Amino acid sequence: MDHDFSLIFTFVGGLTAALLFGLIARKLHLSPLVGYLLAGVVVGPYSPGFVADSHTVEQFAELGVILLMFGVGLHFHLKDLIAVQRVAVPGAVVQISVATVLGVLVGWVFGWSTISGLVFGMAISVASTVVLTRVLEDNQNLHTPSGHVALGWLVVEDLFTILLLVLIPAVMEARQSGAGDWSGILYELGWMFVKLSLLVALTLFAGKKIIPLVLRYVARTGARDLFTLAVLVIALGVAVCSAKFFGASMVLGAFLAGMVVGQSDFCARAAAEAMLMRDAFAVLFFVSVGMMFDPMSVGDCWPLALATLGVVMIGKPLAAYAVVRCLRRPLPLALSVSVALAQVGEFSFILAGMGLMYNILPPDANQAIILAAVVSISLNPILYRQIGPVVKWLQKRGIGLTDLGGVNSLALPSPDARRVVLVGFGPTGRILKRILNDNGVEVIIVEMNIDTVTAIREQGGDIVYGDASQREILRHAGIEYAESLILSASIPDAKEIVGVALELNPHIDVMIHTKYMRDVDVLKEAGASQVFSSESEVALSMAEYFLREGGADDEQIVSERQRIRAELDREVPGASAAGH
């Protein structure tokens, strides 16, 4: 029997090329996105050798976009935006406006229509969430005032993108259907907004009741694969239904589904479970973008590419810098935000692709955006690392010394607050939490039992539902700014949890409860600061009781405990005592 392997070849070939070029990019200290785009060029129709099926890659890319928008919805929290709204909202609005105007001017220079210039300018006005987050993480600025402002800025840009993804198809389909006059277009837009309102109402109100119930039922089965499947079904199902029954964009449906899940107890675990699928298909999205790039077109479109790069790396940062300084925020914050946003990303490609689909943008525009993306994404991490030296140089000359209230005006957690991430909320965990709270320590719990999570949330406690061995779960719990991680129960994945925790926060103090003494050395080698074995601790407690009943005083008991611990360290192979 003959088989058509084009789908498999395309999937494997695309991912292999992405892996190879992604590794090369990281080796050169560039963003992996650059590698993915170049991989697309290599496997695209404009390069010799292996050529992937463009139609198949586009289908995979669509899945990547849906899962990307689902992730945006998961992490969209209005309170985070409100905390930095005085900077992020006006800043994003002004920057988008400036970039759009500059895009129109570029379009006029190259003989485009006004609508083409508008779509082009709006496409290059938004930055990449993936690139920005990676740059902030690499420079340990994710949980700083500048990091919070930049992320809030991106939230506004994402909302703007979602609005465009709704408006552009509605307007263009109205024009194509013959409703070319303004009354016809307004009628079509009005009907579109009625359907969208119904979709939003059903998703945010009905879905808010149904989706958490489904996830709760699946979570209680204890089957991790079923939970992952449930998350994917919700993300893809709502996206498809929004397009099929409401005529809306699938990305809008995915965003709304993410918002519903993000407001439930399952936010962190859903983000962790969907991440692998999201990342795999998102890679193919960038590969598909690279496949559209024709290297031979560089000779023809380089003036447009230079103009695009000028808007992205000069116009946008200057606008952002001016807004932040006009809002009386400090120089380091202004430089950090403006440089961090000086790139184009995934949503730029989505808007440009939509412009090509409706014949709004010429093919050269897409080529220029891809070329500008490769350059800006490559240079962004390098430029961001220069902010510190530049600030020091300016301050030596008396520039930017005054703190205009940027840091203290933000609703951020106090850096002096003591925080502990507590994994497991059994009897030991409950006792630890009570003691730590009584001593002024903030405790964030990570727990896999959904009934426990629900009960703690009803009591107003800080708790995250999910598997602590997953990066997103620990990140959601605030591991990056916690002083300690405590594993209160004997957990099979303790070693993996330690590795992830130390990767996210190299200075964190890790304390682990394990059942057996033979596991102590293994966990300490993995990076745990202190390991408490049930076997040794029970033996010590029983010995203490025996000595106390025999008339020993406190000093003698403490001395004996120290002696026994030291002997366990020296004499028990592979089982050093706990708690040094």
C-alpha positions as CSV (number, residue, x, y, z in Angstrom):
1,M,0.0,0.0,0.0
2,D,1.3,3.4,-1.0
3,H,1.6,6.0,1.8
4,D,1.8,9.8,1.6
5,F,4.5,10.8,4.0
6,S,4.5,14.5,3.1
7,L,3.0,15.5,6.4
8,I,5.5,13.5,8.4
9,F,8.5,14.6,6.3
10,T,7.4,18.2,6.6
11,F,6.9,18.0,10.4
12,V,10.2,16.2,11.0
13,G,12.1,18.2,8.5
14,G,10.8,21.5,9.8
15,L,11.5,20.7,13.4
16,T,15.0,19.2,12.6
17,A,16.0,22.4,10.7
18,A,14.6,24.5,13.6
19,L,16.5,22.5,16.1
20,L,19.8,22.8,14.2
21,F,19.5,26.5,13.5
22,G,18.1,27.2,16.9
23,L,21.2,25.6,18.5
24,I,23.5,27.7,16.2
25,A,21.6,30.8,17.2
26,R,22.0,30.1,20.9
27,K,25.7,29.3,20.4
28,L,26.1,32.7,18.9
29,H,24.2,34.2,21.8
30,L,21.2,35.1,19.6
31,S,17.5,34.4,20.2
32,P,16.4,31.0,19.0
33,L,13.7,32.8,17.0
34,V,16.4,33.9,14.6
35,G,17.3,30.3,14.1
36,Y,13.7,29.3,13.5
37,L,13.3,32.0,10.8
38,L,16.5,31.0,9.1
39,A,15.4,27.3,9.2
40,G,12.2,28.3,7.4
41,V,14.3,30.0,4.7
42,V,16.4,26.8,4.3
43,V,13.4,24.5,4.0
44,G,11.4,27.0,2.0
45,P,10.6,27.0,-1.8
46,Y,13.2,29.6,-2.5
47,S,16.1,27.4,-1.4
48,P,17.5,24.2,-3.0
49,G,17.4,20.7,-1.3
50,F,14.6,19.6,1.0
51,V,11.5,21.7,0.5
52,A,8.7,21.4,3.1
53,D,5.1,21.4,2.1
54,S,4.1,25.0,2.6
55,H,0.3,24.2,3.0
56,T,1.0,21.6,5.7
57,V,3.4,24.0,7.6
58,E,0.7,26.7,7.5
59,Q,-1.8,24.4,9.1
60,F,0.7,23.6,11.9
61,A,1.5,27.3,12.2
62,E,-2.2,28.0,12.7
63,L,-2.2,25.6,15.7
64,G,0.9,27.4,17.0
65,V,-0.8,30.8,16.8
66,I,-3.9,29.4,18.5
67,L,-1.8,28.0,21.4
68,L,0.2,31.3,21.6
69,M,-2.9,33.3,22.0
70,F,-4.3,30.8,24.5
71,G,-1.1,31.4,26.5
72,V,-1.5,35.2,26.2
73,G,-5.0,34.8,27.7
74,L,-3.8,32.5,30.5
75,H,-1.3,35.2,31.6
76,F,-3.6,38.2,31.1
77,H,-4.4,39.5,34.5
78,L,-6.1,42.9,34.7
79,K,-4.5,43.6,38.1
80,D,-1.0,43.4,36.5
81,L,-1.9,45.9,33.9
82,I,-3.5,48.2,36.5
83,A,-0.3,48.2,38.6
84,V,1.6,49.9,35.7
85,Q,-1.3,51.5,33.8
86,R,0.0,55.0,34.3
87,V,3.1,54.2,32.2
88,A,2.2,51.1,30.1
89,V,-1.2,52.3,28.7
90,P,-0.2,55.8,27.5
91,G,3.2,54.5,26.5
92,A,1.8,51.7,24.3
93,V,-0.8,53.9,22.8
94,V,1.7,56.6,21.8
95,Q,4.3,54.1,20.5
96,I,1.7,52.3,18.4
97,S,0.5,55.6,17.0
98,V,4.0,56.8,16.2
99,A,4.9,53.5,14.5
100,T,1.7,53.6,12.5
101,V,2.3,57.1,11.3
102,L,5.8,56.3,10.4
103,G,4.5,53.2,8.5
104,V,2.2,55.4,6.5
105,L,5.0,57.7,5.7
106,V,7.2,54.8,4.5
107,G,4.2,53.5,2.4
108,W,3.9,56.9,0.7
109,V,7.6,57.0,-0.1
110,F,7.2,53.6,-1.8
111,G,4.0,54.5,-3.6
112,W,1.5,52.5,-1.4
113,S,-2.0,53.4,-0.6
114,T,-2.9,54.9,2.8
115,I,-4.6,51.6,4.0
116,S,-1.5,49.7,3.1
117,G,0.7,52.1,5.1
118,L,-1.7,51.8,8.0
119,V,-1.6,48.0,8.2
120,F,2.2,48.0,7.6
121,G,2.7,50.5,10.5
122,M,0.4,48.7,12.8
123,A,2.2,45.4,12.0
124,I,5.6,46.7,13.0
125,S,4.3,48.6,16.0
126,V,4.0,45.4,18.2
127,A,6.9,43.6,19.8
128,S,7.5,39.9,20.5
129,T,6.4,38.5,23.9
130,V,8.8,35.6,23.5
131,V,11.9,37.8,22.8
132,L,11.0,40.3,25.5
133,T,10.5,37.7,28.2
134,R,13.7,35.9,27.3
135,V,15.7,39.1,27.4
136,L,14.3,40.2,30.8
137,E,14.9,36.7,32.2
138,D,18.5,36.5,30.9
139,N,19.2,39.9,32.5
140,Q,17.3,39.1,35.8
141,N,14.9,42.0,35.2
142,L,11.7,40.1,34.9
143,H,10.5,41.0,38.4
144,T,11.8,44.6,38.4
145,P,9.9,47.9,37.8
146,S,11.2,48.0,34.2
147,G,10.2,44.4,33.6
148,H,6.7,45.0,34.9
149,V,6.2,48.1,32.8
150,A,7.5,46.4,29.7
151,L,5.2,43.4,30.2
152,G,2.2,45.6,30.9
153,W,3.1,47.5,27.7
154,L,3.1,44.2,25.8
155,V,-0.4,43.4,27.2
156,V,-1.7,46.6,25.7
157,E,-0.1,45.7,22.4
158,D,-1.6,42.2,22.5
159,L,-5.1,43.7,23.1
160,F,-4.5,46.0,20.2
161,T,-3.5,43.1,18.0
162,I,-6.6,41.1,18.9
163,L,-8.7,44.1,18.0
164,L,-7.1,44.4,14.6
165,L,-7.5,40.7,14.0
166,V,-11.2,41.2,14.4
167,L,-11.6,44.5,12.6
168,I,-9.5,43.8,9.4
169,P,-11.3,40.7,8.3
170,A,-14.7,42.3,9.1
171,V,-13.9,45.4,7.0
172,M,-12.3,43.5,4.1
173,E,-15.1,41.0,3.9
174,A,-17.7,43.7,4.0
175,R,-15.9,45.4,1.1
176,Q,-15.6,42.2,-0.9
177,S,-19.3,41.3,-0.4
178,G,-20.3,44.5,-2.1
179,A,-21.0,46.6,0.9
180,G,-18.3,49.1,-0.2
181,D,-20.1,52.2,1.0
182,W,-19.7,53.3,4.6
183,S,-23.2,52.4,5.6
184,G,-22.7,48.8,4.4
185,I,-19.4,48.5,6.2
186,L,-20.8,49.9,9.4
187,Y,-23.7,47.5,9.1
188,E,-21.3,44.6,8.7
189,L,-19.2,45.8,11.6
190,G,-22.2,46.2,13.8
191,W,-23.4,42.7,13.1
192,M,-19.9,41.4,13.7
193,F,-19.7,43.1,17.1
194,V,-23.1,41.7,18.0
195,K,-21.8,38.2,17.3
196,L,-18.5,38.9,19.1
197,S,-20.4,40.2,22.1
198,L,-22.4,37.0,22.2
199,L,-19.2,35.0,21.9
200,V,-17.5,36.9,24.7
201,A,-20.6,36.6,26.9
202,L,-20.9,32.8,26.4
203,T,-17.2,32.3,26.9
204,L,-16.6,34.5,29.9
205,F,-19.9,33.8,31.7
206,A,-21.1,30.4,30.7
207,G,-17.6,29.1,30.1
208,K,-16.5,30.4,33.5
209,K,-18.9,27.9,35.0
210,I,-18.5,24.9,32.7
211,I,-14.7,24.9,31.9
212,P,-13.5,24.9,35.5
213,L,-16.0,22.1,36.3
214,V,-14.6,20.0,33.4
215,L,-11.0,20.6,34.5
216,R,-11.8,19.8,38.1
217,Y,-13.4,16.5,37.1
218,V,-10.4,15.6,35.0
219,A,-7.9,16.7,37.6
220,R,-9.5,14.4,40.2
221,T,-8.8,11.4,38.0
222,G,-5.1,12.0,38.7
223,A,-4.2,11.2,35.1
224,R,-1.7,13.8,33.8
225,D,-2.2,13.0,30.2
226,L,-6.0,13.4,30.5
227,F,-5.5,16.9,32.0
228,T,-3.1,17.9,29.2
229,L,-5.7,16.6,26.6
230,A,-8.5,18.5,28.3
231,V,-6.5,21.8,28.2
232,L,-5.8,21.3,24.5
233,V,-9.4,20.4,23.7
234,I,-10.6,23.6,25.5
235,A,-8.1,25.8,23.7
236,L,-8.6,24.4,20.2
237,G,-12.3,23.7,20.7
238,V,-13.3,27.2,21.7
239,A,-11.0,28.6,18.9
240,V,-12.7,26.5,16.2
241,C,-16.2,27.1,17.6
242,S,-15.6,30.9,17.6
243,A,-14.7,30.7,13.9
244,K,-17.4,28.2,12.9
245,F,-20.4,29.6,14.7
246,F,-19.6,33.2,15.3
247,G,-17.5,34.2,12.3
248,A,-14.7,35.4,14.6
249,S,-11.0,34.8,14.4
250,M,-9.8,31.6,16.0
251,V,-7.1,33.6,17.9
252,L,-9.8,35.6,19.6
253,G,-11.6,32.4,20.7
254,A,-8.2,31.0,22.0
255,F,-7.5,34.2,23.9
256,L,-11.0,34.1,25.6
257,A,-10.5,30.4,26.5
258,G,-7.1,31.3,28.0
259,M,-8.7,34.1,30.0
260,V,-11.4,31.7,31.5
261,V,-8.8,29.1,32.4
262,G,-6.4,31.8,33.7
263,Q,-9.1,33.0,36.2
264,S,-9.5,29.5,37.6
265,D,-7.5,27.4,40.1
266,F,-6.0,25.6,37.1
267,C,-4.1,28.6,35.6
268,A,-0.5,27.5,36.4
269,R,-1.0,23.9,35.7
270,A,-2.8,24.5,32.4
271,A,0.1,26.8,31.3
272,A,2.7,24.2,32.2
273,E,0.8,21.3,30.5
274,A,0.1,23.2,27.3
275,M,3.6,24.7,27.0
276,L,5.3,21.8,25.2
277,M,2.6,21.6,22.5
278,R,2.5,25.4,22.3
279,D,6.3,25.6,21.9
280,A,6.5,22.9,19.3
281,F,3.8,24.4,17.0
282,A,5.0,28.0,17.7
283,V,8.4,26.9,16.3
284,L,6.6,25.7,13.1
285,F,4.9,29.1,13.0
286,F,8.2,30.9,12.8
287,V,9.5,28.3,10.3
288,S,6.4,29.0,8.1
289,V,7.2,32.7,8.2
290,G,10.8,32.0,7.2
291,M,9.6,29.9,4.3
292,M,7.9,33.0,2.8
293,F,11.2,34.9,2.6
294,D,12.9,34.9,-0.7
295,P,16.7,35.6,-0.3
296,M,16.9,36.8,-3.9
297,S,14.5,39.6,-3.1
298,V,17.0,41.3,-0.8
299,G,18.5,43.2,-3.7
300,D,15.1,44.7,-4.6
301,C,13.6,45.3,-1.1
302,W,16.7,46.4,0.9
303,P,15.6,50.2,0.9
304,L,12.2,49.2,2.3
305,A,13.9,46.8,4.8
306,L,16.2,49.6,6.0
307,A,13.2,51.9,6.4
308,T,11.4,49.2,8.3
309,L,14.4,48.7,10.6
310,G,14.7,52.4,11.2
311,V,11.1,52.5,12.4
312,V,11.5,49.5,14.6
313,M,14.9,50.3,16.1
314,I,14.9,54.1,16.1
315,G,11.4,55.4,15.8
316,K,9.7,53.0,18.3
317,P,12.4,53.3,21.0
318,L,12.5,57.1,20.8
319,A,8.8,57.3,21.2
320,A,8.8,54.9,24.2
321,Y,11.7,56.8,25.8
322,A,10.0,60.2,25.3
323,V,6.7,59.0,26.8
324,V,8.4,57.4,29.9
325,R,10.5,60.5,30.6
326,C,7.5,62.8,30.0
327,L,5.7,60.8,32.7
328,R,8.5,61.7,35.0
329,R,10.0,58.2,35.3
330,P,13.7,57.6,35.9
331,L,16.3,57.4,33.1
332,P,17.1,53.7,33.7
333,L,13.4,52.7,33.4
334,A,13.0,54.7,30.2
335,L,16.1,53.2,28.6
336,S,15.2,49.7,29.6
337,V,11.7,49.8,28.3
338,S,12.5,51.5,25.1
339,V,15.4,49.1,24.2
340,A,13.4,46.0,25.3
341,L,10.6,46.9,22.9
342,A,12.8,47.7,19.9
343,Q,12.0,44.5,17.9
344,V,9.1,42.9,16.0
345,G,7.7,39.5,16.7
346,E,5.1,36.9,16.2
347,F,2.0,39.2,16.0
348,S,3.8,41.3,13.4
349,F,4.0,38.3,11.1
350,I,0.3,37.5,11.8
351,L,-0.8,41.0,10.8
352,A,1.4,41.1,7.8
353,G,0.1,37.7,6.7
354,M,-3.4,39.0,7.0
355,G,-2.4,42.0,4.9
356,L,-1.1,39.7,2.2
357,M,-4.2,37.5,2.3
358,Y,-6.5,40.5,1.6
359,N,-4.1,42.0,-0.9
360,I,-3.6,45.1,1.3
361,L,0.2,44.7,1.5
362,P,2.6,44.1,-1.4
363,P,4.9,41.1,-1.1
364,D,7.9,43.3,-0.6
365,A,6.4,44.5,2.7
366,N,6.4,41.0,4.1
367,Q,10.0,40.4,3.0
368,A,11.1,43.6,4.6
369,I,9.3,42.7,7.9
370,I,11.0,39.3,8.0
371,L,14.4,40.8,7.3
372,A,13.9,43.6,9.9
373,A,12.7,40.9,12.4
374,V,15.9,38.8,12.0
375,V,18.1,41.9,12.5
376,S,16.2,43.4,15.4
377,I,15.7,40.2,17.3
378,S,19.4,39.4,16.9
379,L,20.6,42.8,18.1
380,N,18.0,43.2,20.9
381,P,19.7,41.1,23.6
382,I,23.1,42.7,22.8
383,L,21.7,46.2,23.0
384,Y,19.8,45.5,26.2
385,R,23.0,44.4,28.0
386,Q,24.6,47.8,27.2
387,I,21.9,49.7,29.2
388,G,23.8,49.3,32.5
389,P,27.1,50.7,31.2
390,V,25.3,53.5,29.4
391,V,23.4,54.5,32.6
392,K,26.6,54.5,34.6
393,W,28.3,56.7,32.0
394,L,25.4,59.2,31.9
395,Q,25.2,59.4,35.7
396,K,28.9,60.1,36.0
397,R,28.2,63.2,34.0
398,G,25.2,64.1,36.1
399,I,22.5,62.9,33.7
400,G,19.6,60.9,35.0
401,L,20.6,61.0,38.7
402,T,17.2,62.1,39.9
403,D,14.7,59.4,40.7
404,L,11.4,60.9,39.6
405,G,9.3,58.4,41.4
406,G,9.4,55.6,38.9
407,V,10.2,52.8,41.2
408,N,8.1,53.7,44.2
409,S,5.1,54.6,42.1
410,L,4.7,51.0,40.9
411,A,2.5,48.6,42.8
412,L,5.2,46.0,43.2
413,P,5.9,43.6,46.2
414,S,8.4,44.9,48.7
415,P,11.9,43.5,48.1
416,D,12.4,43.2,51.9
417,A,9.4,40.9,52.3
418,R,10.4,37.3,53.3
419,R,8.8,34.7,51.0
420,V,8.9,30.9,51.0
421,V,7.5,28.5,48.4
422,L,6.1,25.5,50.2
423,V,5.5,22.3,48.1
424,G,3.0,20.0,49.6
425,F,0.3,20.9,52.2
426,G,-0.1,17.7,54.2
427,P,0.2,17.7,58.0
428,T,3.9,18.8,57.9
429,G,3.1,21.5,55.5
430,R,0.3,22.9,57.6
431,I,2.5,23.1,60.7
432,L,5.3,24.8,58.7
433,K,2.9,27.3,57.2
434,R,1.5,28.2,60.6
435,I,4.9,28.7,62.2
436,L,6.3,30.7,59.3
437,N,3.2,32.9,59.1
438,D,3.5,33.6,62.9
439,N,7.0,34.8,62.3
440,G,6.2,37.2,59.5
441,V,7.1,35.0,56.5
442,E,4.8,35.0,53.5
443,V,4.1,31.4,52.3
444,I,3.1,30.5,48.8
445,I,1.8,26.9,48.6
446,V,2.2,24.5,45.6
447,E,-0.2,21.6,45.8
448,M,-1.5,18.9,43.5
449,N,-4.8,18.1,45.3
450,I,-7.4,20.3,43.8
451,D,-9.8,19.9,46.8
452,T,-7.0,21.2,49.0
453,V,-6.4,24.1,46.6
454,T,-10.1,25.1,46.6
455,A,-10.3,25.0,50.4
456,I,-7.2,27.2,50.8
457,R,-8.4,29.7,48.2
458,E,-11.7,30.0,50.0
459,Q,-9.8,30.8,53.1
460,G,-7.8,33.5,51.3
461,G,-4.5,31.7,51.2
462,D,-1.9,31.9,48.5
463,I,-1.8,28.6,46.7
464,V,-0.9,27.4,43.2
465,Y,-2.3,24.2,41.7
466,G,0.1,22.1,39.7
467,D,3.3,19.9,39.6
468,A,6.2,21.7,41.3
469,S,8.7,19.9,38.9
470,Q,7.4,22.1,36.1
471,R,9.1,25.4,35.5
472,E,5.8,27.4,34.9
473,I,4.3,26.2,38.2
474,L,7.3,27.4,40.2
475,R,7.5,30.6,38.2
476,H,3.8,31.2,38.9
477,A,4.5,30.7,42.6
478,G,7.2,33.4,42.6
479,I,10.2,31.2,43.0
480,E,12.4,33.8,41.5
481,Y,12.0,36.2,44.4
482,A,11.5,33.7,47.2
483,E,14.3,33.1,49.8
484,S,13.5,29.5,50.4
485,L,11.9,26.4,48.8
486,I,10.6,23.8,51.2
487,L,9.4,20.3,50.1
488,S,7.4,19.3,53.1
489,A,6.6,15.8,52.0
490,S,8.7,13.0,50.5
491,I,8.3,13.6,46.7
492,P,9.6,11.3,44.0
493,D,10.5,14.2,41.7
494,A,12.4,16.1,44.4
495,K,15.6,16.1,42.5
496,E,14.0,17.5,39.4
497,I,12.3,20.2,41.5
498,V,15.6,21.2,43.0
499,G,17.2,21.5,39.6
500,V,14.4,23.7,38.2
501,A,14.3,25.9,41.3
502,L,18.0,26.5,41.3
503,E,17.9,27.3,37.5
504,L,15.2,30.0,38.2
505,N,16.8,31.3,41.4
506,P,20.4,30.2,41.9
507,H,20.5,31.8,45.4
508,I,17.5,30.1,46.8
509,D,17.7,28.0,50.0
510,V,16.2,24.5,49.4
511,M,15.0,22.3,52.3
512,I,13.7,18.9,51.6
513,H,11.8,16.2,53.6
514,T,12.6,12.7,52.4
515,K,11.5,9.4,53.8
516,Y,14.7,7.4,53.5
517,M,18.3,8.2,54.7
518,R,19.7,6.7,51.5
519,D,18.3,9.7,49.5
520,V,19.9,12.4,51.5
521,D,23.3,12.5,49.7
522,V,21.6,12.4,46.3
523,L,19.4,15.4,47.1
524,K,22.3,17.4,48.5
525,E,24.4,16.7,45.4
526,A,21.4,18.0,43.4
527,G,21.7,21.3,45.2
528,A,19.5,21.0,48.3
529,S,20.8,23.1,51.3
530,Q,19.3,20.9,54.0
531,V,17.7,17.5,53.8
532,F,15.6,16.0,56.6
533,S,15.1,12.3,56.7
534,S,12.1,10.7,58.4
535,E,14.2,7.8,59.5
536,S,16.9,9.9,61.2
537,E,14.5,12.5,62.6
538,V,12.3,9.8,64.2
539,A,15.3,8.1,65.7
540,L,16.6,11.4,67.1
541,S,13.2,12.3,68.5
542,M,12.8,8.8,70.2
543,A,16.3,9.1,71.6
544,E,15.6,12.6,72.9
545,Y,12.4,11.3,74.7
546,F,14.3,8.4,76.2
547,L,17.1,10.6,77.5
548,R,14.7,13.2,78.9
549,E,12.7,10.5,80.7
550,G,16.1,9.3,82.2
551,G,16.7,12.7,83.7
552,A,19.0,14.3,81.1
553,D,19.0,18.1,81.0
554,D,18.5,20.2,77.8
555,E,22.3,20.8,77.3
556,Q,23.0,17.1,77.5
557,I,20.2,16.3,75.0
558,V,21.4,18.9,72.5
559,S,25.0,17.7,72.8
560,E,23.9,14.1,72.2
561,R,21.8,15.1,69.1
562,Q,24.8,16.8,67.6
563,R,27.0,13.8,68.3
564,I,24.6,11.4,66.7
565,R,24.2,13.6,63.6
566,A,28.0,13.8,63.2
567,E,28.3,10.0,63.5
568,L,25.6,9.5,60.9
569,D,27.6,11.8,58.6
570,R,30.8,9.8,59.1
571,E,29.6,6.2,59.4
572,V,26.4,5.6,57.4
573,P,27.3,5.1,53.7
574,G,25.2,7.2,51.3
575,A,23.1,8.4,54.2
576,S,24.4,11.5,55.8
577,A,22.2,13.0,58.5
578,A,19.7,15.6,57.9
579,G,19.6,19.2,58.7
580,H,23.1,20.7,58.7
